[in-house]
Structure formats: C-alpha cells, structure tokens
Amino acid sequence: MGSVPVDVLLDAELADVPAQLAALAAAGAAGAFTFEGPRDPFLPLACAAAAPGGLTLYTNLAIALPRSPMHLAQQAWDLQRASGGRFLLGMGTQVRRHVEQRYGARWESPVEQMREWLLAIRAIFAAWQERVPLDFVGRWTRHTYLPPLFDPGPLPAGPPPLVVGAVGPRMLAMATETADGLLVHPFSTVRTMTEHTLPAIAAGLDAAGRKPADFIVIGQVMVAVGRDDEELEAALQRARAQVAFYGSTPAYRVMLDVHGWGDLQPELHQLVREQRWSELPKVVPDEVVQAFVCSGPPDAVAAQLRDRAEGVDRLALSSFASPDARLALLEALR
C-alpha cells in the first residue's frame, strides 16, 4: 500500500509458523506480529525468527510490568539475534484488573513504571552491546550484577527498538520522550488519529527535542473482510464484539469521547462487571463499528486502509477474516 509496510497477526500453530510466514510474504505482508492474549507472544516469534521470509517481527504487544526487565531484555536479545536484526520489542502496561488479578502483579504508577522498564532495558542492552558496567537502580527494579557467564555479548545488528502501546495523553507523552516508537491501539479511527494521537505524538517529540524520523509509529486498524456476504457477516460479528470489549475499558474512553460517544463506555463497562459478555455487542451502534472497523470485500477494505496509512510508518492489521480472506486483502493492498 504505497510506501507503508503492512503487517499481520502471526496466529498459526507453532509447527505451521514457517508455512504461514511464507504465505503472508508471498501475498505482500512486510511483517508479522503476535499479541499477549490466550498465548504467550514470544514463543511463536522464536519459530518465526529462525524461518526464512525476511519479515519484520514484533510483539504487539507483550505485557511488560509483570515481567522483569531482564527477562524482557533476554527474550528480545535472542529474537534479535535469531532474526538477524528484524525484531522490535513491543510492550504495554495492560490495565489494573488484568495486572493484579490475572497476572498477580503489582499495579502502581503505570506510566512511571513503564518509563522505568524502558530505561532499565536500555541499561541492560548497553551493558551487553557497549560493554559498560550494568548499574541501574530505579524505584521498582534494580540491575547491578552481570557476571561474564550471564552476558550474551553484542549483536551485529545492534539492540532491537523498543516500542510502546499508548492511548492516553500521559502514556503518549512518555512514549515520545523515552521509547523508540509507538504502537497505536487498534481501537482507533481516522478521527482519533488526526485529532488525538498524531497531534500528541508531534507535541511529545517536539517537547523532547526529537525528530519524527527517529520515532517509529505503527498504526493499527481492525478490519473485517469477507469475500462473500456470509463470510463478511461472520467477520463483522467478531469485530463488533471486539469493539464492544475495547469500548468497555475506562482507559479507552478517550477514543469514544473524540466522537462524542463517551457515554457508551460506562454502559459497556457495567455489562463487563456483571459478566454479561454476550450482551456487549448488542449495545454498540452500527456507526461506532463503522468508524472503528474497516469492513467489506478485500478491494473495498484496501481502499479504506489508504486513509489509515496517513502519518504512520507501518500499518498493523487486527483482522477478523478467514485465512484466505486475509490473503486476498493483502493481494488487494499490493
């Protein structure tokens, strides 16, 4: 799609990862990513890094705060080595309930803690790559001991970039100051990008004295693709459920507020609190789904995605489509 590379979700079983990568590359994908949902995000990328294809690989995203910065650094280092320099470490904080009740970790000052994790990982990378002493002491973590036996040594391609998922203004400001790039949340529209996210990126980089060319912006878009009416309707049902889930999250209300739909968030949130999951999609109006999801046959979705490529360096597709429909979309984009 023009000069903007398009990336897609790597969702094959581990044994099938090489075949899926080959099919995605043949259809025109430039990269593949994983997310931390029902599966670990790193293991499939280990299979992908050792497979041919040359695609850019990244976690989109890995939940950072329950993990030690040393664990994250080691996994990223190994994937950067195995892929020959094609890996990006994408991280995010998740929300309080998940961190405390699903991961059993501590939730405190997530913006500041995410900043500390970025700085700690950079310090670890510098110790391995530049051979400087490891001496990082923060509020939540410390890394001051690195015997030679545990030092993996420098990488020919250098350390991987660190990109962060951000939605709200404080996390966006932190990302533009401290990270190498931003993972735009898939719960976004053309309007939220032009009125909220892209202005925040520009202001943050300017305040930090950084150049846009030195900061990677990975836009994300939900797409529902169908080659016929039945396939499209099934994809739209899945996409509507995802919009409803995202819309229930208090931290994501800012995206609804841009459109004047903020009152929808507490209604959806109450259904989640009551565990009434099946009722969530019914509450979301069609106009909200249409704003947040590019939908239709492959050619139509490809045309819609061209508007979503404005202001980003890469475009990641959160696709609700059959494997064949997804390949057809990639062909249409190419």
WOHUDA-V752685 format. One record per residue. N is the residue number from 0. PHI is phi in whole degrees, -180 to 180 (NA if undefined). BURIAL is I if it has 24 or more other ideal C-beta (glycine too) atoms within 12 Angstrom, else O. Layout:
BEGIN
((N;PHI;BURIAL) (N;PHI;BURIAL))
END
This chain:
BEGIN
((0;NA;I) (1;64;O) (2;-102;O) (3;-92;I) (4;-65;I) (5;-114;I) (6;-116;I) (7;-133;I) (8;-69;I) (9;-92;I) (10;-128;I) (11;-76;I) (12;-61;O) (13;-54;O) (14;-67;O) (15;-100;O) (16;-58;I) (17;-58;I) (18;-66;O) (19;-66;I) (20;-60;I) (21;-62;O) (22;-66;I) (23;-65;I) (24;-64;I) (25;-64;O) (26;-83;I) (27;115;I) (28;-67;I) (29;-101;I) (30;-155;I) (31;-138;I) (32;-136;I) (33;-121;I) (34;-136;I) (35;-91;I) (36;-126;O) (37;-77;O) (38;-128;O) (39;-66;O) (40;-82;I) (41;-89;I) (42;-60;O) (43;-61;I) (44;-71;I) (45;-64;I) (46;-66;I) (47;-69;I) (48;-64;I) (49;-90;O) (50;-94;I) (51;-71;O) (52;139;I) (53;74;O) (54;-76;I) (55;-68;I) (56;-126;I) (57;-160;I) (58;-84;I) (59;-141;I) (60;-137;I) (61;-96;I) (62;-78;I) (63;-83;I) (64;-65;I) (65;-73;I) (66;-103;I) (67;-71;O) (68;-55;I) (69;-67;I) (70;-60;I) (71;-61;I) (72;-63;I) (73;-64;I) (74;-65;I) (75;-65;I) (76;-64;I) (77;-65;I) (78;-71;I) (79;-66;I) (80;-66;I) (81;-65;I) (82;-88;I) (83;72;O) (84;95;O) (85;-109;I) (86;-109;I) (87;-124;I) (88;-93;I) (89;-98;I) (90;-133;I) (91;-152;I) (92;-97;I) (93;61;I) (94;-116;I) (95;-56;O) (96;-60;O) (97;-66;O) (98;-63;I) (99;-81;O) (100;-98;O) (101;-97;O) (102;-93;O) (103;68;O) (104;-112;O) (105;-89;O) (106;-115;I) (107;-159;O) (108;47;O) (109;-61;I) (110;-65;I) (111;-68;O) (112;-69;I) (113;-64;I) (114;-60;I) (115;-64;I) (116;-63;I) (117;-61;I) (118;-67;I) (119;-66;I) (120;-63;I) (121;-62;I) (122;-64;I) (123;-66;I) (124;-58;I) (125;-64;O) (126;-64;I) (127;-77;I) (128;-88;I) (129;-105;O) (130;62;O) (131;-88;O) (132;-61;O) (133;-84;I) (134;-150;O) (135;-116;I) (136;-129;O) (137;-119;O) (138;-78;O) (139;-111;I) (140;-146;I) (141;-142;O) (142;-141;I) (143;-135;O) (144;-134;O) (145;-145;I) (146;-64;O) (147;-54;O) (148;-61;O) (149;-108;O) (150;-99;O) (151;-76;I) (152;83;O) (153;-72;O) (154;-109;I) (155;-58;O) (156;-87;O) (157;82;O) (158;-64;I) (159;-75;I) (160;-65;I) (161;-111;I) (162;-118;I) (163;-128;I) (164;-81;I) (165;-149;I) (166;-125;I) (167;-76;I) (168;-63;O) (169;-71;O) (170;-70;I) (171;-63;I) (172;-64;I) (173;-64;I) (174;-63;I) (175;-68;I) (176;-85;I) (177;-115;I) (178;-88;I) (179;-90;I) (180;-177;I) (181;-127;I) (182;-98;I) (183;-67;I) (184;-68;I) (185;-64;I) (186;-81;I) (187;-145;I) (188;-132;I) (189;-57;I) (190;-71;I) (191;-66;I) (192;-67;I) (193;-76;O) (194;-102;O) (195;-122;I) (196;-73;I) (197;-64;I) (198;-62;O) (199;-66;I) (200;-63;I) (201;-61;I) (202;-67;O) (203;-66;I) (204;-64;I) (205;-64;O) (206;-65;O) (207;-87;O) (208;69;O) (209;-110;O) (210;-94;O) (211;-55;O) (212;-65;O) (213;-96;O) (214;-132;I) (215;-90;I) (216;-112;I) (217;-103;I) (218;-77;I) (219;-129;I) (220;-138;I) (221;-83;I) (222;-129;I) (223;-117;I) (224;-119;I) (225;-144;I) (226;-86;I) (227;-148;O) (228;-62;O) (229;-64;O) (230;-66;I) (231;-67;I) (232;-63;O) (233;-64;O) (234;-66;I) (235;-67;I) (236;-62;I) (237;-66;I) (238;-66;I) (239;-61;I) (240;-63;I) (241;-70;I) (242;-60;I) (243;-63;I) (244;-64;I) (245;-60;I) (246;-65;I) (247;-77;I) (248;-83;I) (249;-55;I) (250;-66;I) (251;-100;I) (252;-60;I) (253;-54;I) (254;-70;I) (255;-70;I) (256;-60;I) (257;-57;I) (258;-94;I) (259;81;O) (260;-108;I) (261;-60;O) (262;-66;O) (263;-70;I) (264;-62;I) (265;-64;O) (266;-64;I) (267;-68;I) (268;-63;I) (269;-64;O) (270;-64;I) (271;-65;I) (272;-60;O) (273;-90;O) (274;62;O) (275;-97;O) (276;-62;O) (277;-67;O) (278;-88;O) (279;-56;I) (280;-61;I) (281;-68;O) (282;-83;I) (283;-84;I) (284;-65;O) (285;-58;O) (286;-65;O) (287;-72;I) (288;-61;I) (289;-64;O) (290;-74;I) (291;-94;I) (292;-128;I) (293;-84;I) (294;-137;I) (295;138;I) (296;-66;I) (297;-52;I) (298;-63;O) (299;-67;O) (300;-66;I) (301;-58;I) (302;-66;O) (303;-64;I) (304;-69;I) (305;-63;I) (306;-69;I) (307;-79;I) (308;-85;I) (309;-67;O) (310;83;I) (311;-120;I) (312;-96;I) (313;-142;I) (314;-128;I) (315;-102;I) (316;-99;I) (317;-89;I) (318;-98;I) (319;-111;I) (320;-163;I) (321;-69;O) (322;-54;I) (323;-70;O) (324;-67;I) (325;-64;I) (326;-64;I) (327;-64;I) (328;-65;I) (329;-60;I) (330;-64;I) (331;-66;I) (332;-66;I) (333;-77;O))
END
